[in-house]
Amino acid sequence: MTANWTPYAQWLLAAICCGATVYAACAAGLLRRAAAAAAPRGARSRQPAPEAIGAVSVLKPLCGAEPRLYENLATFCEQTHPCFQLLFGVSSAHDPAIGVVRRLQAAYPHCDITLMVDSRVHGSNLKVSNLINLAEHARYDLLVIADSDIAVAPDYLQQVCAPLADTQTGVVTCLYRATGIKGLWSRVGAMFVNEWFLPSVLVAHAAGSRQFGFGATLALRREVFEQIGGFEPLKNCLADDFWLTEHVRRLGLSTVLSKVIVATDVIETCFTALWQRETRWLRTIRSVNPVGFAFLFITFTSPWMLLGARLVHVFHMDGVQSAAGTAMTAVTLAGCGARLWMHSHATRNRRTFWRDLPLVPLRDALLVLHWLAAGFGSHVIWRGARVPVATRAAASRATKLDAVEVLEVSDGR
């Protein structure tokens, strides 16, 4: 039994290494295509005119004065769309984000900017409570919900709302690229977004998956919003962005991944904070998509290529398997090349490419550890609070406020 098991294990591991190489190559190619699609070009002029799209109410739940909050929110004030409303909401009159919104109102007097201070709590998710309070003041038929920590281009509203002209489109969502703004660990965290999350979603999307929704942007028509019951069904859900899109899909409407890729910041300054954030993220993925979570191992390229190099040695030890060793050498080299190609398309310039290149093995190794840690446990750490993670079935049934601890959520990440 043992003699037969070792060869089987070798071939299984070799197959996984091949799969990791194929994944990395596909991810790199899709990253390149996504960057080209998001770049300004003449094709954008074929989008409907802003007047044809309709007026937009933008809902922005805020909590605290995050780094670069003013700069990020200001990009929403500089939209080229001719008619939009910006609704900013906080739950406390002492929230420092209030001062930031006041500065925006002074700097952009031509913008329709409303600040709502409303302490009403509707469920365990305080971000959703904030959104419920904001939605009462939304005047227009197109709604855009966007996290507080993203920056957008001037034509953002036009681009993300354009697909809503098709009545079969239920919700439009956006991917995002990250920038680490506070040292080594924030750079490692940005690589999590740019070199794992973003390409993995692109690969899943190319394979036909539409089971996603990201808090960076959720755009939908008011009639659809009302059909799903507004934000009420989400008030006790941790992954509220995912569940909003899931409720829309249950109406038989599609989820559209916009070509727009917005910008966000990673601000974690220490390993502990980064570990908690990324473990929370992966554990949440496990709760809403356990099958997809189980197969994430194929996306951890560097560890598999290291194993592939070891298999090359093992195969060459046996002269009968020398051909397999040669093939494994080719797979390993191709995988390393594809991972470098992915890194090159995920970085903004040559300087960033070389600066962060030594971090690639560390980044991929941490992904393995996060994945293993996220495979166990039923809680996440959110802003210092220990929060239970509901299963997909339990979250789907959640319609009322039970005796659960209140958690504070400022964005979808």
C-alpha positions in Angstrom: 0.0 0.0 0.0 2.7 2.4 0.9 4.8 1.6 -2.2 1.8 2.3 -4.4 0.8 5.5 -2.5 4.0 7.5 -3.1 3.8 7.5 -6.9 0.1 8.3 -6.8 0.8 11.3 -4.5 3.6 12.4 -6.8 1.3 12.4 -9.8 -1.5 14.2 -7.9 0.8 16.9 -6.7 2.2 17.2 -10.3 -1.3 17.7 -11.6 -2.0 20.4 -9.0 1.2 22.2 -10.0 0.0 22.1 -13.6 -3.3 23.5 -12.6 -1.6 26.3 -10.6 0.5 27.2 -13.7 -2.6 27.3 -15.9 -4.3 29.5 -13.3 -1.4 31.9 -13.0 -1.2 32.3 -16.8 -4.9 32.9 -17.2 -4.9 35.4 -14.3 -2.0 37.3 -15.8 -3.7 37.5 -19.2 -7.0 38.6 -17.7 -5.2 41.2 -15.5 -3.7 42.7 -18.6 -7.0 42.7 -20.5 -8.8 44.2 -17.5 -6.2 47.0 -17.3 -6.6 47.7 -21.0 -10.5 47.7 -20.7 -10.4 50.1 -17.8 -8.0 52.6 -19.5 -9.6 55.6 -21.1 -10.2 55.0 -24.8 -12.6 55.9 -27.7 -14.9 53.0 -27.0 -16.1 54.7 -23.9 -17.8 57.4 -26.1 -20.2 54.7 -27.2 -21.7 54.6 -23.7 -25.1 56.2 -23.3 -25.1 59.9 -22.6 -25.4 60.8 -18.9 -28.8 62.4 -19.5 -30.1 59.1 -21.0 -28.9 57.1 -17.9 -30.8 59.2 -15.4 -30.2 60.9 -12.1 -28.2 59.0 -9.4 -28.3 59.0 -5.6 -25.0 57.9 -4.2 -25.1 56.4 -0.7 -21.8 56.6 1.3 -21.9 55.2 4.9 -19.1 56.7 6.9 -17.4 55.7 10.2 -14.5 57.7 11.5 -11.8 59.8 9.8 -10.0 57.2 7.7 -6.7 58.1 6.1 -7.2 60.0 2.8 -11.0 60.1 3.5 -11.3 63.7 2.1 -9.3 62.9 -1.0 -11.3 59.8 -1.7 -14.7 61.4 -1.2 -13.7 64.4 -3.2 -13.5 62.2 -6.3 -17.2 61.7 -6.0 -17.8 65.4 -6.0 -15.9 65.8 -9.3 -18.2 63.5 -11.4 -19.1 64.6 -15.0 -22.6 63.3 -14.6 -25.0 66.3 -14.7 -27.4 65.2 -12.0 -26.4 63.2 -8.9 -26.9 63.4 -5.2 -24.3 62.5 -2.6 -25.7 61.2 0.7 -23.1 60.8 3.5 -24.3 59.1 6.7 -22.8 58.7 10.2 -24.4 57.3 13.4 -22.9 59.7 15.9 -22.8 63.5 16.2 -19.2 63.1 17.4 -18.0 61.1 14.4 -14.9 62.9 13.0 -16.1 62.1 9.4 -18.6 64.9 9.9 -15.8 67.5 9.7 -14.6 65.9 6.4 -18.0 66.2 4.9 -18.3 69.8 6.0 -15.1 70.6 4.2 -16.5 68.9 1.0 -19.6 71.0 1.2 -17.5 74.1 1.4 -15.1 73.1 -1.3 -17.9 71.9 -3.7 -20.8 74.3 -3.2 -22.3 73.3 -6.6 -22.6 69.6 -5.5 -25.8 68.2 -4.0 -24.2 67.0 -0.7 -26.3 65.9 2.2 -24.9 64.8 5.6 -27.2 62.6 7.7 -26.5 62.0 11.4 -28.8 59.3 12.5 -28.2 56.9 15.4 -31.1 54.5 14.8 -30.0 50.9 14.8 -32.0 48.4 12.7 -30.0 45.3 13.1 -26.6 43.8 14.0 -24.8 45.3 11.0 -24.3 49.0 11.7 -23.2 49.7 8.2 -26.6 48.5 6.9 -28.4 50.4 9.6 -26.6 53.5 8.3 -27.6 52.6 4.7 -31.3 52.1 5.8 -31.2 55.6 7.3 -29.6 57.1 4.2 -32.0 55.4 1.7 -34.9 57.3 3.2 -33.4 60.5 1.7 -32.5 59.1 -1.8 -34.4 61.1 -4.4 -33.4 59.5 -7.6 -34.3 56.2 -9.4 -30.7 55.0 -9.7 -28.9 54.1 -6.6 -25.1 53.6 -6.1 -23.8 52.3 -2.8 -20.0 52.8 -2.5 -17.5 52.3 0.3 -15.9 55.2 2.0 -12.3 54.3 1.1 -12.4 54.3 -2.7 -11.4 56.9 -5.3 -13.0 57.0 -8.7 -12.5 58.6 -12.1 -14.7 61.6 -13.2 -16.8 59.4 -15.5 -17.4 56.7 -12.8 -21.1 57.3 -12.4 -21.8 57.3 -16.1 -19.8 54.0 -16.6 -21.2 52.0 -13.7 -24.8 53.1 -14.3 -24.8 52.5 -18.1 -25.5 48.8 -17.9 -28.7 49.5 -15.9 -30.3 50.7 -19.1 -30.8 47.0 -19.8 -33.8 45.8 -17.8 -32.3 42.3 -17.4 -29.4 43.8 -15.5 -30.1 43.7 -11.8 -27.0 45.1 -10.2 -23.6 46.4 -11.3 -20.5 45.9 -9.2 -16.8 47.0 -9.5 -13.4 45.5 -8.7 -10.7 47.6 -7.1 -7.0 48.0 -7.0 -5.2 48.7 -3.8 -2.3 50.9 -2.7 -0.4 50.4 0.5 0.1 53.7 2.2 1.6 52.9 5.5 4.8 50.8 5.2 5.7 47.1 4.6 2.6 45.4 5.8 0.2 47.7 4.0 2.2 46.9 0.8 1.8 43.2 1.5 -1.9 43.8 2.1 -2.2 45.7 -1.3 -0.7 42.6 -3.0 -3.4 40.5 -1.5 -5.9 42.6 -3.4 -4.0 43.2 -6.6 -2.3 39.8 -7.0 -4.8 37.4 -5.5 -8.3 38.8 -5.0 -8.6 40.8 -8.3 -7.1 38.1 -10.6 -9.1 35.3 -8.9 -12.3 37.1 -9.5 -11.4 37.8 -13.1 -10.7 34.1 -13.6 -14.0 33.0 -11.9 -15.8 35.6 -14.0 -14.2 34.3 -17.2 -15.3 30.8 -16.2 -18.9 32.0 -16.0 -19.4 32.7 -12.3 -21.6 35.6 -11.4 -21.9 34.8 -7.7 -20.3 38.0 -6.4 -20.9 41.5 -5.3 -18.4 44.0 -3.9 -19.0 46.9 -1.5 -16.6 49.1 -3.6 -19.6 49.7 -5.9 -23.2 48.3 -6.1 -25.4 50.1 -8.6 -29.1 49.2 -9.1 -32.5 50.7 -10.1 -34.8 51.8 -7.3 -37.6 49.4 -8.5 -35.2 46.4 -8.1 -34.1 47.7 -4.7 -37.7 47.8 -3.6 -38.4 44.4 -4.9 -35.7 42.8 -2.7 -37.1 44.7 0.3 -34.4 47.4 0.4 -31.6 46.9 3.0 -33.9 45.2 5.5 -33.0 41.7 4.6 -29.3 42.5 5.0 -29.4 44.1 8.5 -28.0 41.0 10.3 -25.6 39.9 7.6 -21.9 40.3 7.7 -21.3 40.0 3.9 -24.0 42.5 3.1 -22.5 43.4 -0.3 -22.7 39.7 -1.4 -26.2 39.2 0.0 -27.6 42.3 -1.7 -26.5 40.9 -5.1 -27.7 37.5 -4.2 -31.2 38.8 -3.4 -31.2 40.5 -6.8 -30.1 37.4 -8.6 -33.0 35.5 -7.0 -35.3 37.9 -9.0 -33.8 36.4 -12.2 -31.7 39.4 -12.9 -28.1 39.4 -13.8 -25.0 40.7 -12.0 -22.7 42.8 -14.2 -19.0 43.2 -13.4 -18.2 46.7 -14.6 -15.0 47.4 -16.6 -14.4 50.2 -14.2 -11.7 49.4 -11.5 -11.7 51.8 -8.7 -8.9 52.6 -6.3 -8.7 51.8 -2.6 -6.1 52.1 0.2 -4.7 49.5 2.6 -3.8 51.1 5.9 -2.8 48.1 8.1 0.6 48.9 9.7 1.3 45.7 11.5 1.2 42.0 10.8 -1.5 41.3 13.4 -3.9 43.8 11.9 -3.3 42.4 8.4 -3.7 38.8 9.6 -7.0 39.6 11.2 -8.3 41.4 8.1 -7.3 38.8 5.6 -8.4 35.9 7.7 -11.8 37.6 8.2 -12.0 38.1 4.4 -11.3 34.4 3.7 -13.5 33.1 6.5 -16.3 35.2 5.1 -15.7 33.7 1.6 -15.9 30.3 3.3 -19.3 31.2 4.8 -20.9 32.2 1.5 -19.1 29.9 -0.9 -17.7 26.8 0.8 -17.0 24.9 -2.4 -15.2 27.8 -4.0 -13.2 28.4 -0.8 -12.1 24.7 -0.8 -10.6 25.1 -4.2 -8.7 28.3 -3.5 -5.5 26.3 -3.0 -5.0 26.2 -6.8 -4.5 30.0 -6.7 -1.4 29.9 -4.4 1.2 29.8 -7.2 4.6 30.2 -5.5 4.3 27.3 -3.0 3.2 25.0 -5.8 6.1 26.0 -8.0 8.5 25.3 -5.1 6.9 21.9 -4.8 7.2 21.5 -8.5 10.9 22.1 -8.3 11.1 19.3 -5.7 9.1 17.0 -7.9 11.6 17.6 -10.7 14.3 16.2 -8.5 12.1 13.3 -7.5 11.2 12.3 -11.0 14.8 12.6 -12.2 15.9 10.2 -9.5 14.1 7.5 -11.4 15.4 7.1 -14.9 12.1 5.6 -16.0 10.4 8.9 -15.1 13.0 11.2 -16.7 10.5 12.4 -19.3 8.1 13.3 -16.4 11.0 15.2 -14.8 11.6 17.2 -18.0 7.9 17.9 -18.3 7.8 19.0 -14.7 10.7 21.3 -15.3 8.8 23.0 -18.1 5.7 23.3 -15.9 7.6 24.8 -13.0 9.5 27.3 -15.2 6.2 28.3 -16.9 4.5 28.7 -13.6 7.3 31.0 -12.3 7.1 33.0 -15.4 3.3 33.3 -15.2 3.6 34.4 -11.6 6.1 37.1 -12.6 3.8 38.1 -15.4 0.9 38.4 -13.0 3.1 40.5 -10.7 4.1 42.8 -13.5 0.4 43.5 -14.5 -0.6 44.0 -10.9 2.1 46.7 -10.2 1.8 50.2 -11.4 5.3 50.9 -12.6 8.8 49.4 -12.9 9.9 50.8 -9.6 7.0 49.1 -7.8 7.6 45.9 -9.7 11.2 45.6 -8.4 10.5 46.9 -5.0 7.8 44.4 -4.3 9.2 41.4 -6.2 11.0 40.0 -3.1 7.6 40.0 -1.3 5.9 37.7 -3.9 6.9 34.4 -2.1 6.0 35.9 1.3 2.6 37.1 -0.1 1.8 33.6 -1.5 3.0 31.8 1.6 0.8 34.0 3.8 -2.2 33.2 1.6 -1.7 29.5 2.3 -1.6 30.2 6.1 -4.7 32.5 5.9 -6.5 29.8 3.9 -5.7 27.1 6.5 -6.6 29.4 9.4 -9.9 30.5 7.7 -10.8 26.8 7.2 -11.5 26.5 10.9 -13.3 28.7 13.4 -16.6 30.4 13.4 -15.7 34.0 14.3 -13.8 36.9 12.8 -12.2 40.0 14.4 -13.8 43.2 13.1 -12.6 46.5 14.6 -11.5 44.8 17.8 -14.8 42.9 18.2 -15.2 39.1 17.9 -18.0 38.5 15.5 -19.7 35.2 14.6 -19.8 34.3 11.0 -23.1 32.8 9.9 -23.2 30.0 7.3 -24.7 30.7 3.9 -28.0 29.0 4.9 -28.3 30.9 8.1 -27.6 34.2 6.5 -30.1 33.4 3.8 -32.8 32.9 6.4 -31.9 36.0 8.4 -34.9 38.3 8.3 -35.2 39.6 11.9 -32.9 40.9 14.6 -32.1 38.2 17.1 -30.1 38.5 20.3 -26.8 38.9 18.5 -24.0 41.3 19.3 -24.0 44.5 17.3 -21.0 44.8 14.9 -19.7 47.9 13.3 -19.0 47.7 9.6 -17.8 50.7 7.6 -17.2 48.9 4.3 -17.3 45.6 2.6 -13.7 44.7 3.4 
